Amino acid sequence: MQIHERPTAASVLKQLRRWLSDYNRHHPHRALGMRSPRAFRGAQLM
């Protein structure tokens, strides 16, 4: 069993920009044809 401490608000805010960047640049989304939002947007601009 692993026990993890709850993150503090300060630690979450510190990591939020990195998490959002990862989500938008690398995380595939089913609704976007399994592309990241960034890849989907790039395809729309071409």
LINVENSUL-V113681 format. One line per field, one symbol per residue. ss: DSSP state (2 for helix, 1 for strand, 0 for the rest). phi: phi as a letter, one per 30 degrees, with the letter a starting at -180 (. if undefined). psi: psi as a letter, one per 30 degrees, with the letter a starting at -180 (. if undefined). A space follows every 50 residues. Layout:
ss=???
phi=???
psi=???
This chain:
ss=0000000022222222222222222000122200102222222220
phi=.cccddddedddddceedddddddcbddcedciicdeddddddddd
psi=kkkkkkkleeeeeefeeeeeeeefefjkkefghhlleeeeeeeff.
